[in-house]
């Protein structure tokens, strides 16, 4: 009976030094900008429908994370911002 050769060890993938940001973190970053973000801007950035953006703000950010998201009516439309410090 023939003996098997041991398999060559393969290198394990190494985690990259820069981790990719989650969509939730990218949304938070958009809301931290001084000029805030509108629903159309966020929809375009993530490829989401407007109701999905509103749901993410209401559910994930306000309710689950407890972040103080404010909205103001401006000339360019309703603008959402995070007022907390990073």
Secondary structure, DSSP 8 states (H G I E B T S, - for coil): ----------------SS----HHHHHHHHHHSTT-EEHHHHHHHHT--HHHHHHIIIIIIIIIS---EEEEEETTEEEEEE-S--
